[in-house]
């Protein structure tokens, strides 16, 4: 008899014993009932939400089955309960009864016994898999264009986890004659493998080993539809490791082997497994396959194109200040968790390295503000913080030492990353003061693109009463331009920003791509006007923002562009807001400019709040411009108020006898024309407050603000689409459901009653059949 036939014969015998056991059927029935209950509960929530909302632009395949909140994640979280009960008697039962000695006396090797019993265990695991597979089939029937590939990968991850648990359980079953002890021992080993990943995180080499050994989170990527070579290798190595350990144990039971030789065998194989795991988990060795239809877990095509142009080694250095409030997130014990931020980039570019530099220095927004540290020196604060975090004080560079490397006082000595190429180009990648905090793909790719190309420079004109970016006043523009810890700030989206005073000596250099002229209060000097006209003549792009009461100052220049500010400001009737607040919406024509104007504004019904706004009109078209209205008012309830000037508090009404008329008014225009080999682009807004510091931070109920969207899309168009980075993905096609709330009862009957009842009847039938024979 060949080795394979012997193994399969042992597998068939043990599988039959399992199915003749009431424990196995109990496991199968309870597992099916609990998992189907979880599935139907999730589906009920999804169907109800779908009926109420009318559908959303999301992948229903992913919501139902993938991710940390999907159905398969709940199965993975609970599968450890069942496997120890399944494997506890595979060897211990035969050892206790003495029947294992018959196998020892036969011409069957220990390896064949182990493989046969293991195949029986994972064969039963296949039966457990039938329930989630049935759920996936049902999902494919009720979700048109079901995304099968990532769901199959998630099912594969679940089965690999079952295989690993079975191998561990089989080994524990070989160590004792008591089945309960074997089950408890399996749970202990699983607990150790889940916990071991948190050991030695402050030491680089130990962290890599313990992280690889940990089984915790090994299926996370597969549950998101991603196959990682290191995860697959991990399961193969763990299964091989514990099957080999089981073979060693049975071999030592059959013949006398010295403890020293046994220890060498176990240790040698364990070290070999760890070595394989360590080297196959290096970034250059990892291969990743994203099976989702929209490549949701991979870099977008734009990011891949940008990264492909980045040649040579690149280093991202994390500068962690112990005395900063953000320090805990980036201490050595958190390194592994933080790798996920740049992991897609490191996998795509193996010569991209992430380093850490730890230091301590005074941070204006750091721990020094704590009353406990009042009057203490930075050295005393360092000693206290290292004691709290149980860290070596010598890990942290002193203020003098860090300033020899880099002076971060302009960054307020808070946490920051610096990306640097081999030829010395560098750029900052910051954390932000929002819910997500860490940079997203858009900010990281923008930083990379700044190093491989010349970023567009935005120059804000000052000196004649214009809004300034260097001030943080209510009417100024620092929030969206140079605020370092604002995600949407231009400097974090790939732009360079500066201020120029063209009326008093500064020039508009050829390096400037976009000029912002925001609400002049006094006319430009002759020199300044000549500078601006020369810039306009050479095809420079402009963003002009006007405001009420500035007609006399700004209309002369606007007339050269064929645009005129109306004499009086707009008013809008509202039960909630003052009449001077105009809630403008994007025009249909604006969709020709950028995808944001086309998709986001109408999809979310975004409104741009414009307090104190004037209407704009095209006075003539003698300059070769194409005029595209960007923002417009409602057709009803908005008029040009000619009688009252103070609309802040006073109630006003449209007075037709005074020439006031309710209609749609344009509040922002986009102008474009072809000059030689380039297209000149200009945006003119009838309000300058709409992108001011105050208006961007105000929160009003009753509408969804699109002010930040206006900034992003305006500068996207003015920069020719170069920045901000476009990280859109293809639209989901599996976003429909073919069932409704009325079908929930039928679904529950099938999954919660019929499937478990069928398994119960089969189990009882086999039991009666056994009794009769």
SVG drawing of the C-alpha trace seen along z (x, -y; Angstrom):
<svg xmlns="http://www.w3.org/2000/svg" viewBox="-44 -105 69 109">
<polyline fill="none" stroke="black" stroke-width="0.4" points="0.0,0.0 1.4,-3.4 2.0,-6.2 -0.8,-8.3 -3.3,-5.4 -2.3,-4.8 -2.8,-8.5 -6.2,-8.7 -7.3,-5.5 -6.5,-7.0 -8.2,-10.2 -11.4,-8.4 -11.5,-6.4 -11.0,-9.4 -13.5,-11.5 -16.1,-8.7 -15.4,-8.6 -15.9,-12.4 -19.2,-12.2 -20.4,-9.4 -19.6,-11.5 -22.4,-13.6 -19.8,-16.3 -19.0,-16.9 -22.6,-17.3 -23.2,-19.6 -20.3,-21.7 -21.7,-21.8 -25.3,-22.6 -24.3,-25.3 -21.8,-26.8 -24.4,-26.9 -27.1,-28.5 -24.9,-31.2 -23.2,-32.1 -26.5,-32.2 -28.0,-34.3 -25.1,-36.7 -25.4,-36.8 -29.2,-37.4 -28.9,-40.1 -26.3,-41.9 -28.3,-41.5 -31.4,-42.8 -29.6,-46.0 -28.2,-46.4 -31.6,-45.8 -33.4,-48.2 -30.8,-50.9 -30.9,-50.4 -34.7,-50.7 -34.6,-53.8 -31.7,-55.6 -32.5,-54.4 -29.0,-53.1 -25.5,-54.4 -22.3,-54.5 -20.8,-51.6 -19.8,-48.0 -22.5,-45.9 -20.3,-42.8 -17.7,-44.5 -20.2,-45.7 -21.8,-42.3 -18.8,-40.1 -15.5,-42.0 -13.7,-44.3 -13.8,-44.4 -17.6,-44.8 -18.4,-42.2 -20.0,-38.8 -16.8,-36.8 -15.0,-38.9 -17.4,-37.7 -16.9,-34.1 -13.1,-34.5 -13.5,-36.1 -15.4,-33.1 -14.0,-30.1 -11.4,-29.5 -14.2,-28.3 -15.1,-25.3 -11.7,-23.9 -10.3,-22.8 -13.5,-20.8 -13.0,-19.2 -9.3,-18.3 -9.2,-17.4 -9.8,-13.7 -8.0,-13.1 -4.9,-11.5 -5.6,-11.7 -8.7,-9.5 -6.6,-6.7 -3.7,-7.2 -6.1,-6.9 -7.8,-3.8 -4.5,-2.2 -5.6,-1.8 -2.7,-4.0 -0.4,-1.1 -1.9,0.9 -0.9,-1.9 2.6,-1.9 2.9,1.9 1.7,1.7 3.9,0.6 2.7,-2.9 5.0,-5.9 4.3,-8.6 4.1,-11.1 1.4,-9.1 -0.6,-9.0 -0.3,-12.7 -1.1,-13.6 -4.1,-11.3 -5.6,-12.7 -4.9,-16.2 -6.7,-15.6 -9.7,-14.4 -9.7,-17.5 -9.5,-19.9 -12.0,-17.8 -14.4,-18.5 -13.3,-22.1 -14.6,-22.0 -18.0,-21.1 -17.9,-24.1 -17.0,-26.2 -20.2,-25.2 -22.2,-27.7 -20.3,-30.8 -20.0,-29.6 -23.8,-29.2 -24.1,-32.8 -21.8,-34.1 -23.8,-32.3 -27.0,-33.9 -25.3,-37.2 -24.3,-36.8 -28.0,-36.0 -29.4,-39.2 -26.5,-41.6 -26.2,-42.1 -22.6,-42.3 -21.4,-40.6 -17.6,-41.0 -16.7,-37.3 -12.9,-37.6 -12.3,-39.4 -15.1,-37.3 -13.3,-34.1 -10.0,-35.4 -11.8,-36.2 -13.2,-32.6 -9.7,-31.3 -8.3,-33.3 -11.0,-31.8 -10.1,-28.2 -6.4,-28.8 -7.1,-29.9 -9.1,-26.7 -6.2,-24.7 -3.7,-26.5 -6.0,-25.9 -6.4,-22.2 -2.6,-21.8 -2.2,-23.4 -5.1,-21.4 -3.7,-18.1 -0.3,-18.8 -2.0,-19.5 -4.0,-16.3 -0.8,-14.4 0.6,-15.7 -2.1,-14.3 -4.5,-11.5 -7.2,-13.9 -9.4,-15.5 -10.4,-18.4 -6.8,-19.2 -6.1,-19.1 -8.9,-21.5 -7.8,-23.9 -4.2,-23.6 -5.2,-24.5 -6.9,-27.6 -3.8,-28.5 -1.6,-28.2 -4.0,-30.3 -4.0,-32.9 -0.2,-32.9 0.0,-33.3 -2.4,-36.2 -0.5,-37.9 3.1,-37.3 2.9,-40.1 3.0,-42.7 6.2,-41.4 9.5,-43.3 8.0,-46.0 10.7,-48.5 13.5,-46.4 13.6,-46.3 14.8,-42.7 12.6,-41.1 9.6,-43.2 10.0,-41.7 10.1,-38.1 7.3,-38.4 5.1,-40.2 5.6,-37.5 4.9,-34.7 1.6,-36.4 -1.5,-34.9 -3.5,-38.0 -4.6,-39.9 -3.2,-37.4 -6.5,-37.3 -7.2,-41.0 -5.9,-41.6 -7.6,-38.6 -10.8,-39.7 -10.4,-42.9 -9.8,-40.9 -6.0,-41.1 -3.6,-38.2 -0.2,-38.9 2.6,-36.4 3.8,-36.7 0.3,-35.7 0.0,-32.7 3.6,-31.6 2.8,-32.2 -0.1,-29.7 1.9,-27.2 4.8,-27.5 2.7,-27.3 0.8,-24.2 4.1,-22.6 5.6,-23.5 2.9,-22.0 2.5,-18.9 6.2,-18.3 6.1,-18.8 3.2,-16.3 5.3,-13.8 8.3,-14.3 6.0,-13.6 4.6,-10.4 8.1,-9.3 9.4,-9.7 6.5,-7.7 7.3,-4.8 10.9,-4.6 13.3,-6.0 14.8,-9.3 17.0,-11.3 15.5,-14.6 18.5,-16.4 17.9,-15.1 14.2,-15.9 15.0,-19.4 17.4,-19.9 14.8,-18.6 12.1,-20.9 14.4,-24.0 16.0,-23.4 12.7,-23.3 11.3,-26.2 14.4,-28.3 14.1,-27.3 10.4,-28.3 11.2,-31.7 14.0,-32.3 11.7,-31.6 9.1,-33.9 11.6,-36.7 13.1,-36.7 9.8,-36.3 8.3,-39.3 10.9,-41.7 9.4,-44.5 11.4,-43.5 10.1,-39.9 6.4,-40.6 4.0,-40.3 0.5,-41.7 -2.5,-40.9 -5.5,-43.2 -8.5,-41.3 -11.2,-44.0 -12.8,-45.3 -11.9,-48.9 -8.4,-48.0 -9.6,-49.6 -6.6,-48.4 -3.9,-49.5 -2.5,-52.8 -4.6,-54.6 -3.2,-54.8 -2.3,-58.4 -0.2,-57.5 1.5,-54.6 2.5,-56.9 3.9,-59.5 5.8,-56.8 7.2,-55.3 9.0,-58.6 10.7,-58.7 14.1,-57.2 16.8,-56.2 16.6,-55.5 14.2,-57.6 14.1,-58.0 11.1,-59.1 12.4,-60.2 9.9,-60.5 11.0,-63.2 9.4,-62.3 9.6,-64.8 9.1,-63.1 7.7,-66.4 5.0,-66.7 1.5,-65.7 1.6,-63.3 4.7,-61.4 3.0,-58.3 1.6,-57.4 5.2,-57.2 7.2,-55.6 9.1,-52.4 6.3,-50.2 4.0,-51.7 6.3,-51.3 4.6,-48.3 1.2,-49.9 2.5,-53.0 4.0,-51.0 0.6,-50.7 0.7,-54.4 3.5,-54.0 3.3,-50.3 1.7,-50.5 4.5,-52.9 7.2,-50.7 5.9,-47.6 5.8,-49.4 9.2,-50.9 11.4,-48.6 14.2,-51.2 11.9,-53.5 13.0,-53.3 11.2,-54.7 13.4,-55.8 12.8,-57.3 14.7,-60.0 13.8,-60.6 14.5,-63.8 13.2,-66.0 12.7,-69.8 10.2,-72.4 7.0,-72.2 4.5,-75.1 1.5,-72.7 3.2,-69.9 3.4,-68.5 5.0,-71.7 1.5,-73.1 0.6,-70.6 0.6,-72.2 2.7,-69.3 5.6,-70.5 5.5,-74.2 9.0,-75.4 10.7,-72.2 13.6,-72.1 13.3,-70.1 15.8,-67.6 13.5,-67.1 10.5,-66.7 12.4,-64.1 13.3,-62.1 9.7,-62.1 8.3,-61.1 10.8,-58.3 9.9,-57.0 6.2,-57.0 6.7,-55.2 9.5,-52.9 12.0,-54.1 15.7,-54.6 16.5,-58.3 19.6,-57.9 17.3,-57.0 16.4,-60.7 18.6,-63.4 19.0,-66.7 17.8,-70.0 21.3,-70.9 21.9,-67.5 18.7,-67.6 19.4,-71.1 22.7,-70.0 20.7,-67.7 17.6,-69.8 15.9,-72.7 12.2,-72.0 11.2,-75.1 9.3,-76.4 7.2,-73.2 6.6,-74.0 8.8,-71.0 5.7,-68.8 5.8,-65.4 6.7,-65.7 8.1,-63.5 10.6,-64.6 10.8,-62.7 14.2,-63.1 15.8,-61.8 19.4,-60.8 20.1,-64.1 19.0,-66.2 15.4,-67.1 13.1,-67.1 9.5,-67.9 7.4,-67.7 4.6,-65.2 2.6,-66.2 -0.1,-64.9 -3.2,-66.9 -5.6,-68.2 -8.7,-66.2 -10.3,-62.9 -8.0,-60.9 -4.8,-62.7 -2.4,-60.7 -1.8,-61.7 -3.8,-60.0 -2.8,-58.9 -3.6,-62.3 -1.1,-64.1 1.6,-61.5 1.5,-61.4 1.4,-65.2 4.6,-65.3 6.2,-62.8 5.1,-64.7 6.6,-68.0 10.0,-66.3 9.8,-65.0 8.3,-68.1 8.1,-71.8 5.2,-72.5 2.8,-75.3 3.5,-78.5 0.5,-80.5 1.3,-84.2 -1.1,-86.2 -1.0,-89.9 -0.9,-92.1 -0.2,-95.8 -3.4,-97.4 -5.8,-96.1 -6.1,-92.6 -6.7,-89.5 -3.4,-88.0 -2.2,-84.5 0.4,-85.4 -2.3,-86.6 -4.9,-84.5 -7.6,-87.2 -11.2,-86.5 -11.1,-88.0 -7.7,-86.5 -6.7,-83.4 -4.2,-81.5 -6.5,-78.5 -6.6,-77.1 -3.2,-78.3 -0.4,-77.9 -1.9,-76.3 0.5,-73.5 -1.8,-71.2 -4.8,-71.6 -5.2,-68.7 -6.8,-70.9 -4.2,-73.6 -2.5,-74.3 1.0,-73.6 -0.2,-70.1 -1.8,-69.5 1.3,-70.1 1.4,-73.9 4.0,-76.4 2.6,-79.6 4.1,-83.1 3.0,-86.7 4.0,-89.6 3.5,-93.4 3.5,-94.5 2.5,-98.1 5.7,-98.5 8.5,-96.8 7.8,-93.1 7.6,-91.5 5.6,-88.7 8.3,-86.4 8.1,-83.8 8.2,-81.1 4.7,-82.1 1.9,-80.1 -1.2,-81.4 -1.8,-84.9 -4.6,-85.5 -6.0,-89.1 -8.5,-89.2 -10.6,-92.3 -8.4,-95.3 -9.4,-98.2 -7.3,-100.8 -6.3,-100.9 -3.0,-99.4 -0.2,-101.8 0.8,-102.4 3.8,-100.1 1.6,-97.4 -1.0,-97.7 1.6,-97.4 3.0,-94.3 -0.5,-92.7 -1.3,-93.6 2.1,-92.2 1.4,-89.0 -2.1,-88.9 -0.6,-89.5 1.8,-86.6 -1.0,-84.2 -0.7,-84.0 -3.6,-82.4 -5.6,-84.5 -8.0,-84.0 -9.8,-87.2 -12.2,-87.7 -14.3,-90.8 -16.7,-92.0 -19.4,-94.4 -18.4,-98.1 -15.3,-97.4 -16.9,-98.2 -15.0,-101.5 -11.7,-99.9 -12.0,-96.6 -14.3,-97.2 -11.7,-99.1 -9.4,-96.0 -12.3,-93.6 -13.5,-95.5 -10.3,-94.5 -11.5,-90.9 -15.0,-91.6 -16.6,-91.2 -18.6,-93.7 -19.6,-93.8 -23.2,-94.8 -23.6,-98.1 -25.6,-96.6 -25.2,-93.4 -27.4,-90.3 -30.0,-89.4 -31.6,-86.0 -34.7,-85.5 -34.3,-82.9 -36.0,-82.0 -32.7,-80.9 -30.0,-83.3 -29.5,-87.0 -30.4,-88.3 -26.8,-89.0 -25.9,-85.3 -26.1,-83.9 -26.0,-80.1 -24.7,-79.6 -24.7,-76.2 -22.5,-75.0 -23.8,-75.5 -24.2,-72.7 -21.6,-74.3 -19.0,-74.2 -18.9,-70.4 -16.8,-71.0 -14.0,-72.4 -13.3,-69.6 -14.8,-66.3 -15.5,-67.8 -17.8,-70.5 -19.4,-67.8 -19.9,-65.1 -19.5,-66.2 -21.5,-69.5 -24.8,-68.0 -24.4,-64.6 -24.2,-66.1 -26.2,-69.3 -23.2,-71.4 -23.7,-75.1 -21.1,-77.8 -21.9,-80.3 -21.1,-83.8 -21.9,-86.5 -22.0,-89.9 -21.9,-89.0 -22.3,-90.8 -23.6,-89.5 -21.2,-89.3 -22.1,-89.9 -20.3,-89.7 -19.9,-93.2 -18.3,-92.4 -16.4,-89.6 -13.7,-91.6 -10.8,-89.8 -11.2,-86.3 -12.3,-84.7 -14.7,-81.8 -17.0,-82.6 -18.2,-79.7 -20.4,-80.5 -19.3,-78.5 -21.7,-79.5 -25.2,-80.6 -28.0,-81.5 -31.5,-80.0 -34.0,-81.3 -36.4,-82.3 -35.8,-84.2 -32.7,-86.0 -32.5,-89.5 -30.2,-92.5 -31.2,-94.7 -31.1,-98.4 -32.9,-100.1 -31.0,-98.9 -27.3,-98.6 -27.1,-97.0 -28.5,-93.5 -26.8,-92.0 -29.8,-92.4 -32.6,-94.3 -35.3,-92.2 -35.7,-93.0 -38.1,-92.1 -37.9,-92.1 -39.4,-95.4 -40.3,-95.1 -41.2,-98.8 -37.6,-99.6 -36.3,-97.5 -35.5,-94.5 -36.2,-91.1 -36.0,-87.5 -34.0,-85.4 -30.8,-83.4 -27.6,-85.5 -24.1,-84.4 -21.7,-84.8 -18.5,-83.3 -17.1,-83.0 -14.3,-80.9 -12.6,-82.6 -10.3,-80.8 -8.5,-81.7 -5.7,-80.4 -2.6,-82.5 0.2,-81.1 1.0,-77.6 -0.9,-77.8 -4.4,-78.2 -4.9,-81.1 -7.3,-80.4 -9.0,-83.0 -11.6,-82.6 -13.6,-85.6 -15.8,-85.4 -18.3,-88.0 -17.4,-87.4 -14.1,-87.3 -15.4,-86.1 -16.4,-82.6 -12.9,-81.3 -11.9,-83.4 -10.7,-81.9 -14.0,-82.6 -16.3,-81.2 -14.3,-78.0 -14.6,-77.3 -18.2,-78.3 -20.8,-75.5 -24.4,-76.3 -27.3,-73.9 -29.6,-73.5 -27.2,-72.9 -23.9,-71.1 -21.0,-73.5 -19.0,-73.3 -16.6,-76.2 -13.6,-73.9 -14.7,-72.1 -14.7,-75.4 -11.1,-76.1 -9.9,-72.6 -11.7,-72.5 -10.7,-76.1 -7.0,-75.5 -7.3,-72.1 -8.5,-73.9 -6.1,-76.7 -3.1,-74.3 -4.2,-72.4 -5.3,-69.4 -1.8,-68.8 -2.7,-69.4 -4.5,-68.4 -3.9,-64.8 -6.8,-62.9 -7.2,-59.7 -10.6,-58.7 -11.4,-55.0 -13.8,-53.5 -17.4,-53.5 -18.8,-50.3 -21.1,-48.3 -22.3,-46.0 -24.3,-48.8 -27.8,-47.4 -30.0,-44.9 -32.7,-42.8 -34.5,-42.1 -36.4,-44.3 -37.6,-44.4 -40.5,-42.1 -38.0,-39.3 -36.2,-39.4 -38.6,-36.8 -38.0,-34.3 -34.2,-34.8 -34.3,-34.2 -36.4,-31.1 -33.9,-29.6 -30.8,-30.4 -31.8,-30.3 -34.3,-27.4 -34.0,-25.3 -30.2,-24.9 -29.6,-24.1 -32.7,-21.8 -31.5,-20.0 -28.1,-19.4 -29.9,-18.2 -32.0,-15.7 -28.9,-14.4 -27.1,-14.0 -30.1,-12.2 -30.5,-10.0 -26.8,-8.9 -27.2,-8.2 -30.2,-5.9 -28.4,-4.2 -25.5,-3.5 -27.8,-2.1 -29.5,0.2 -26.2,1.6"/>
</svg>
